[in-house]
Amino acid sequence: MIGTSLQFILVIVFSITVVSRCEVRESLEGYQVWRASVQSEKDFKIMESLENSGRFDFWDFPHDVMVSPNDADYVRDLLGENEIKYEIWIKDVQTLIDNQFNIRDGKVKAFSTDPDDVFYTTYHRYSEIDQWIRNMAARYPSIAEEFILGKSYENRVMRALKVGNNSNPTNNRPAMWIHSGIHAREWISPATNMWMTNKMLHDYGTDDLVTRLLDMFDIYIIFSLNPDGYEYTWDVNRLWRKTRSVNLNAEPVCYGVDANRNWAYKFGGGGTSTDPCSIIYRGEYPFSEMEVKHVVDFIAEKSKTQDFKFFMDIHSYSQMFLGPWGYTYDLPKDLADQNVVGKAFVDALRAVHGTEYVYGPVSDVLYVAAGISVDWGYGVAGIKYSFTPELRDTGEYGFVLPEDQILPTAQETYAGMLAVYDIVMNDTLSGKI
């Protein structure tokens, strides 16, 4: 009996030790974000050399780069020698992180379906998102159904929602795909996606556009496509971007792949890295990340009976609405129609809170990036309307957007999405797509 008790105590002590190690957070005190004025190809190459070194985290390449206290002199000298002007955009990253929870206050908010409830003004752990999905399916059984996309590298269940009128046969109905959270640190992405989905379900039967939409389409939605990385941002490194797969070929061992460089369309081109320690590491091969492969397999299977008309990958930050191509400066053949959708989105969004967005191809508006989801959606899956919105803001908070901006971000994004959905429905009915 005594031996069993001691064994039990040792197990508890060991468990507490393991949990404590997992919860040790990396401090970013003294880290700053510098905004460089990139005016020429030479300036661009200098910033690119910083990115390729693997030592620096670009929040918005090639302009916004996070600089540690130890690297400040080096970067200052490099920019000075090359006459690149810059300003300190964020004076202390850790201060932003410490102040991000200005509504949650360390407490888990009770589940609610009221779009104005405080539940939707706070960020949520992955377990809370997972439970919310189950709650939504139970609350709206006629128009919402949970499904399992697969499991993550660290064996987390990747639960998702199918939104649509379940009384209509699923086979042959047109479909849409929406995911968020592919980059772990972009917390506003899943938070906005949750609010918009709840609003859509809440308004079914009272809002004509929403009712027509859910009567016509099946919308498949996953809220955190990178659950391992997302949890890591809560427990260890708030600014982690990649997945958490182990890159054993790196020395020292580095973790993760940029899941938005891992898609099998023009894989390995510009805006990617072969360095496993880089934040834009593309992976050893296309779809090396099981989280990405689950999406591709799901859409391929559903496409046997359903025609996908819309594909969206929600990101932050920069306030943009982006379409293909990312891998090249060449323009897509459907640019005119895609720009109609982009303009409708930014106009409707602006009307809510006055927030300004820009729209256009990824490579033209943002930067060249190969192996990205939106290029795969358009170039492989053949989904003409494949887009990536980059949500608030333009750099004041960057990836560390405080909770009091969740609601306005979600409200304006939803208005933009309704305008987009209207076009997609009309173009589907007319046979244009």
C-alpha positions as CSV (number, residue, x, y, z in Angstrom):
1,M,0.0,0.0,0.0
2,I,2.8,2.4,0.9
3,G,4.7,1.5,-2.3
4,T,1.6,2.2,-4.4
5,S,1.0,5.5,-2.7
6,L,4.6,6.6,-3.3
7,Q,4.3,5.5,-6.9
8,F,1.2,7.6,-7.3
9,I,2.9,10.6,-5.8
10,L,5.8,10.2,-8.1
11,V,3.5,10.0,-11.1
12,I,1.8,13.2,-10.0
13,V,5.1,15.0,-9.5
14,F,6.4,13.9,-12.9
15,S,3.2,15.0,-14.6
16,I,3.3,18.4,-12.9
17,T,7.0,18.8,-14.0
18,V,6.1,17.9,-17.6
19,V,3.2,20.3,-17.7
20,S,5.3,23.1,-16.2
21,R,7.9,22.6,-18.9
22,C,5.3,22.8,-21.6
23,E,4.0,26.1,-20.2
24,V,7.3,27.9,-20.1
25,R,6.8,30.8,-22.4
26,E,9.5,32.5,-24.5
27,S,9.8,36.1,-23.6
28,L,10.2,38.7,-26.4
29,E,11.0,41.5,-24.1
30,G,13.1,44.1,-25.9
31,Y,12.3,42.7,-29.3
32,Q,11.2,45.4,-31.8
33,V,9.6,45.5,-35.2
34,W,11.4,47.8,-37.6
35,R,9.7,49.0,-40.8
36,A,12.2,49.5,-43.6
37,S,11.6,51.8,-46.6
38,V,12.3,49.5,-49.5
39,Q,12.7,51.7,-52.6
40,S,14.8,49.7,-55.1
41,E,15.8,46.2,-56.2
42,K,19.0,46.7,-54.2
43,D,17.0,47.4,-51.0
44,F,14.9,44.4,-51.7
45,K,18.0,42.1,-52.0
46,I,19.3,43.4,-48.7
47,M,16.1,42.6,-46.9
48,E,16.0,39.3,-48.7
49,S,19.5,38.5,-47.3
50,L,18.2,39.0,-43.8
51,E,15.3,36.6,-44.5
52,N,17.5,34.0,-46.0
53,S,19.9,34.1,-43.0
54,G,17.2,32.3,-41.0
55,R,17.8,34.6,-38.0
56,F,15.0,37.1,-38.6
57,D,11.3,36.9,-38.5
58,F,9.7,39.1,-41.1
59,W,6.2,40.1,-40.1
60,D,5.5,41.6,-43.5
61,F,8.3,41.0,-46.0
62,P,10.2,43.0,-47.1
63,H,9.3,45.8,-44.8
64,D,8.5,44.8,-41.3
65,V,11.1,42.7,-39.5
66,M,11.4,41.7,-35.9
67,V,14.8,42.5,-34.4
68,S,16.1,41.1,-31.2
69,P,18.2,43.2,-28.8
70,N,21.3,41.1,-29.7
71,D,20.8,41.8,-33.5
72,A,19.9,45.5,-33.3
73,D,23.4,46.8,-33.9
74,Y,23.9,44.4,-36.8
75,V,20.7,45.3,-38.6
76,R,21.1,49.0,-37.8
77,D,24.6,48.9,-39.4
78,L,23.4,46.9,-42.4
79,L,20.6,49.3,-43.2
80,G,22.8,52.3,-42.6
81,E,25.6,51.1,-44.9
82,N,23.0,50.5,-47.6
83,E,21.2,53.8,-47.0
84,I,17.9,52.1,-46.3
85,K,15.7,54.3,-44.1
86,Y,13.7,52.6,-41.3
87,E,11.6,53.4,-38.3
88,I,11.0,51.5,-35.1
89,W,7.4,50.5,-35.7
90,I,6.8,48.5,-32.5
91,K,9.0,49.4,-29.6
92,D,8.5,46.3,-27.5
93,V,6.8,43.2,-28.8
94,Q,6.4,41.6,-25.4
95,T,4.3,44.6,-24.2
96,L,1.9,44.0,-27.0
97,I,1.6,40.3,-26.1
98,D,1.1,41.2,-22.4
99,N,-1.7,43.6,-23.4
100,Q,-3.5,41.4,-26.0
101,F,-6.0,39.9,-23.5
102,N,-7.8,43.1,-22.7
103,I,-11.2,41.4,-22.6
104,R,-10.7,37.7,-21.8
105,D,-8.7,38.5,-18.6
106,G,-7.6,34.9,-18.2
107,K,-11.1,33.6,-18.1
108,V,-12.9,31.1,-20.4
109,K,-16.1,32.7,-21.6
110,A,-19.3,30.6,-21.7
111,F,-20.5,29.3,-25.0
112,S,-23.1,31.5,-26.8
113,T,-24.8,31.8,-30.2
114,D,-25.5,35.5,-29.7
115,P,-23.1,37.3,-32.2
116,D,-22.9,40.2,-29.8
117,D,-21.9,38.0,-26.8
118,V,-18.6,38.5,-25.1
119,F,-17.7,35.0,-26.1
120,Y,-16.9,36.3,-29.6
121,T,-14.8,39.2,-28.4
122,T,-12.1,36.9,-26.9
123,Y,-9.4,34.6,-28.3
124,H,-9.9,30.8,-27.6
125,R,-7.6,27.9,-27.0
126,Y,-7.9,25.0,-29.5
127,S,-9.9,22.9,-27.0
128,E,-12.4,25.7,-26.7
129,I,-12.7,26.0,-30.5
130,D,-13.2,22.3,-30.8
131,Q,-16.0,22.3,-28.2
132,W,-17.6,25.3,-29.8
133,I,-17.8,23.4,-33.1
134,R,-19.6,20.5,-31.4
135,N,-21.9,23.0,-29.7
136,M,-22.8,24.7,-32.9
137,A,-23.6,21.5,-34.6
138,A,-25.9,20.5,-31.7
139,R,-27.5,24.0,-31.6
140,Y,-28.3,24.1,-35.4
141,P,-28.7,20.5,-36.4
142,S,-30.7,21.3,-39.6
143,I,-28.0,23.6,-41.0
144,A,-24.7,22.6,-39.3
145,E,-22.9,19.3,-39.1
146,E,-19.5,18.6,-37.6
147,F,-17.0,16.3,-39.4
148,I,-13.5,15.2,-38.8
149,L,-11.0,16.3,-41.4
150,G,-8.2,14.2,-39.9
151,K,-5.6,14.4,-37.2
152,S,-2.6,16.8,-36.9
153,Y,1.0,15.8,-36.6
154,E,0.7,15.8,-32.8
155,N,-2.5,13.8,-33.0
156,R,-5.0,16.5,-32.4
157,V,-8.5,16.0,-33.9
158,M,-9.1,18.5,-36.7
159,R,-12.9,19.0,-36.3
160,A,-14.7,21.2,-38.9
161,L,-18.3,22.2,-39.8
162,K,-20.4,21.7,-42.8
163,V,-22.8,24.6,-43.1
164,G,-25.8,24.3,-45.3
165,N,-29.5,23.2,-45.4
166,N,-29.4,19.6,-44.4
167,S,-32.9,19.0,-45.6
168,N,-31.6,19.3,-49.2
169,P,-29.7,16.4,-50.7
170,T,-25.9,17.0,-50.4
171,N,-24.9,15.2,-53.6
172,N,-24.5,17.5,-56.6
173,R,-25.0,20.7,-54.6
174,P,-22.3,23.3,-55.2
175,A,-19.8,23.7,-52.5
176,M,-17.3,26.2,-50.9
177,W,-14.2,25.6,-48.8
178,I,-13.0,28.1,-46.1
179,H,-10.1,27.6,-43.7
180,S,-8.3,29.8,-41.3
181,G,-5.3,29.6,-38.9
182,I,-2.9,27.9,-41.3
183,H,-0.3,30.3,-39.8
184,A,-0.4,29.7,-36.1
185,R,0.3,33.2,-34.8
186,E,-2.6,34.8,-36.8
187,W,-5.1,34.5,-34.0
188,I,-7.6,37.0,-35.5
189,S,-8.1,34.6,-38.4
190,P,-9.9,31.8,-36.5
191,A,-11.6,34.3,-34.2
192,T,-13.1,36.1,-37.2
193,N,-14.0,32.9,-38.9
194,M,-15.9,31.7,-35.8
195,W,-17.9,35.0,-35.5
196,M,-18.8,34.9,-39.2
197,T,-19.9,31.3,-39.1
198,N,-22.0,31.9,-36.0
199,K,-23.6,35.0,-37.5
200,M,-24.5,33.1,-40.6
201,L,-26.1,30.3,-38.7
202,H,-27.8,32.8,-36.4
203,D,-29.3,34.8,-39.3
204,Y,-30.5,31.8,-41.4
205,G,-34.2,32.1,-41.9
206,T,-34.3,35.9,-41.3
207,D,-31.6,37.2,-43.6
208,D,-32.6,36.6,-47.3
209,L,-29.1,36.4,-48.7
210,V,-27.8,34.1,-46.0
211,T,-30.9,31.9,-46.3
212,R,-30.5,31.6,-50.1
213,L,-26.8,30.9,-49.6
214,L,-27.3,28.0,-47.2
215,D,-30.1,26.6,-49.2
216,M,-27.9,26.5,-52.3
217,F,-24.4,25.6,-51.0
218,D,-22.6,23.3,-48.7
219,I,-19.9,25.4,-47.0
220,Y,-17.0,23.3,-45.5
221,I,-15.2,25.3,-42.8
222,I,-12.2,24.6,-40.6
223,F,-11.2,27.1,-38.1
224,S,-7.7,26.2,-37.1
225,L,-5.9,24.3,-39.9
226,N,-2.6,24.3,-37.9
227,P,-3.8,23.2,-34.4
228,D,-0.3,22.1,-33.2
229,G,1.3,25.4,-34.1
230,Y,-1.7,27.3,-32.7
231,E,-1.4,25.6,-29.3
232,Y,2.3,26.3,-29.3
233,T,1.6,30.0,-29.7
234,W,-0.4,29.8,-26.4
235,D,2.1,27.8,-24.4
236,V,5.5,28.7,-25.7
237,N,6.1,31.2,-28.5
238,R,3.3,33.6,-29.3
239,L,4.8,34.3,-32.7
240,W,5.2,30.8,-34.0
241,R,4.1,30.5,-37.6
242,K,4.8,27.0,-38.9
243,T,3.5,23.5,-38.1
244,R,5.2,21.4,-35.5
245,S,6.5,18.5,-37.5
246,V,10.1,17.5,-36.7
247,N,12.8,18.3,-39.3
248,L,15.3,15.6,-38.5
249,N,17.6,16.6,-41.3
250,A,18.4,20.0,-39.8
251,E,21.3,20.6,-37.5
252,P,20.3,21.6,-34.9
253,V,16.9,20.0,-35.2
254,C,14.3,22.5,-36.3
255,Y,10.6,22.2,-36.2
256,G,7.8,22.9,-38.6
257,V,6.9,23.8,-42.2
258,D,5.3,26.9,-43.5
259,A,2.0,25.2,-44.4
260,N,1.2,27.9,-46.9
261,R,4.3,27.0,-49.0
262,N,3.6,23.3,-49.0
263,W,0.9,23.1,-51.7
264,A,1.5,21.2,-54.9
265,Y,1.4,24.0,-57.4
266,K,4.7,25.6,-58.5
267,F,6.1,24.2,-55.2
268,G,9.6,25.4,-54.3
269,G,9.6,28.7,-56.3
270,G,10.1,32.2,-55.1
271,G,9.3,33.3,-51.6
272,T,10.1,29.9,-50.1
273,S,13.1,28.3,-48.4
274,T,14.9,25.0,-48.3
275,D,16.3,25.8,-44.8
276,P,14.2,23.8,-42.3
277,C,14.9,26.5,-39.7
278,S,13.4,29.3,-41.9
279,I,9.9,30.6,-41.2
280,I,9.1,30.1,-44.9
281,Y,10.5,26.5,-45.1
282,R,8.5,24.8,-47.8
283,G,8.9,21.2,-46.6
284,E,10.8,18.3,-48.2
285,Y,8.0,17.8,-50.7
286,P,4.5,19.0,-51.6
287,F,1.9,18.0,-49.0
288,S,4.5,16.8,-46.6
289,E,2.3,18.3,-43.9
290,M,-0.6,16.1,-43.1
291,E,-2.8,19.1,-42.2
292,V,-2.5,20.4,-45.7
293,K,-2.8,16.9,-47.2
294,H,-6.1,16.4,-45.3
295,V,-7.6,19.4,-47.1
296,V,-6.5,18.3,-50.5
297,D,-7.8,14.7,-50.0
298,F,-11.1,16.0,-48.7
299,I,-11.7,18.4,-51.6
300,A,-10.7,15.7,-54.1
301,E,-13.2,13.2,-52.6
302,K,-16.0,15.7,-52.3
303,S,-15.4,16.9,-55.9
304,K,-16.5,13.6,-57.2
305,T,-20.1,14.7,-56.4
306,Q,-19.9,18.4,-55.7
307,D,-18.5,21.3,-57.8
308,F,-16.5,23.7,-55.6
309,K,-17.2,27.3,-56.6
310,F,-15.2,29.1,-53.9
311,F,-12.0,28.6,-51.9
312,M,-10.7,30.9,-49.1
313,D,-7.7,30.9,-46.9
314,I,-8.0,33.6,-44.2
315,H,-4.8,35.3,-42.9
316,S,-3.5,38.4,-41.2
317,Y,-2.2,41.0,-41.4
318,S,-2.1,43.9,-44.0
319,Q,-5.7,44.6,-44.9
320,M,-5.8,43.0,-48.3
321,F,-8.0,40.8,-50.4
322,L,-5.7,38.6,-52.6
323,G,-6.2,36.3,-55.5
324,P,-3.8,34.3,-57.7
325,W,-1.1,34.2,-58.7
326,G,1.4,34.1,-55.9
327,Y,4.2,32.2,-57.7
328,T,4.6,34.6,-60.6
329,Y,3.9,38.2,-61.7
330,D,2.0,36.8,-64.7
331,L,-1.7,37.7,-64.4
332,P,-4.4,35.0,-64.3
333,K,-6.8,34.7,-67.2
334,D,-9.8,35.3,-64.9
335,L,-8.3,38.5,-63.4
336,A,-11.2,40.8,-64.5
337,D,-13.8,38.6,-62.8
338,Q,-11.6,38.1,-59.8
339,N,-11.2,41.8,-59.4
340,V,-14.9,42.3,-59.5
341,V,-15.1,40.1,-56.5
342,G,-12.2,41.9,-54.8
343,K,-13.7,45.3,-55.3
344,A,-17.1,44.1,-54.0
345,F,-15.4,42.8,-50.9
346,V,-13.3,45.9,-50.1
347,D,-16.2,48.3,-50.8
348,A,-18.7,46.4,-48.5
349,L,-16.0,46.0,-45.8
350,R,-15.2,49.8,-45.9
351,A,-18.8,50.7,-45.4
352,V,-18.9,49.1,-41.9
353,H,-16.1,50.9,-40.0
354,G,-14.3,52.8,-42.8
355,T,-11.3,50.3,-42.9
356,E,-9.4,50.5,-46.1
357,Y,-8.3,47.3,-47.9
358,V,-6.6,46.8,-51.3
359,Y,-7.2,43.9,-53.7
360,G,-5.4,42.1,-56.5
361,P,-3.0,39.2,-57.1
362,V,-0.8,38.0,-54.3
363,S,2.5,38.7,-56.2
364,D,1.3,42.2,-57.3
365,V,-0.1,43.4,-54.0
366,L,2.0,41.6,-51.4
367,Y,5.0,39.5,-52.6
368,V,6.0,36.5,-54.7
369,A,5.2,33.2,-52.8
370,A,5.1,29.8,-54.4
371,G,3.3,26.7,-53.2
372,I,0.5,28.6,-51.6
373,S,-3.1,27.5,-51.1
374,V,-4.8,30.1,-53.3
375,D,-2.6,29.1,-56.3
376,W,-3.5,25.4,-55.7
377,G,-7.2,26.3,-55.4
378,Y,-7.1,28.1,-58.7
379,G,-4.4,26.2,-60.6
380,V,-5.1,22.6,-59.5
381,A,-8.6,22.4,-58.1
382,G,-9.9,24.7,-60.8
383,I,-11.8,27.0,-58.4
384,K,-12.0,30.3,-60.2
385,Y,-12.8,32.3,-57.1
386,S,-9.9,31.4,-54.8
387,F,-8.9,34.1,-52.4
388,T,-6.9,35.0,-49.4
389,P,-8.0,38.0,-47.2
390,E,-5.3,39.5,-45.0
391,L,-7.2,40.9,-42.0
392,R,-6.4,43.8,-39.7
393,D,-4.2,45.7,-39.2
394,T,-1.5,47.4,-41.1
395,G,1.2,47.0,-38.5
396,E,0.4,48.9,-35.4
397,Y,-0.2,45.6,-33.6
398,G,0.5,43.2,-36.4
399,F,0.0,39.6,-35.4
400,V,-0.8,40.6,-31.8
401,L,-4.1,42.3,-32.4
402,P,-5.8,43.0,-29.1
403,E,-9.1,41.4,-28.3
404,D,-11.1,44.6,-28.5
405,Q,-10.5,44.5,-32.3
406,I,-12.0,41.1,-32.8
407,L,-15.6,42.2,-33.1
408,P,-15.0,45.2,-35.5
409,T,-12.7,43.0,-37.6
410,A,-15.3,40.2,-37.8
411,Q,-18.2,42.6,-38.5
412,E,-16.5,44.3,-41.5
413,T,-15.1,41.1,-42.9
414,Y,-18.5,39.5,-42.8
415,A,-20.0,42.4,-44.7
416,G,-17.3,41.8,-47.4
417,M,-18.0,38.1,-47.5
418,L,-21.8,38.7,-48.0
419,A,-21.0,40.8,-51.0
420,V,-18.7,38.0,-52.3
421,Y,-21.3,35.3,-51.6
422,D,-23.8,37.3,-53.6
423,I,-21.6,37.3,-56.7
424,V,-20.7,33.6,-56.3
425,M,-24.4,32.7,-56.1
426,N,-25.3,34.8,-59.1
427,D,-22.4,33.5,-61.2
428,T,-23.2,29.9,-60.3
429,L,-26.9,30.3,-61.3
430,S,-25.9,32.0,-64.5
431,G,-23.4,29.3,-65.4
432,K,-20.5,31.7,-65.3
433,I,-18.6,29.5,-62.9
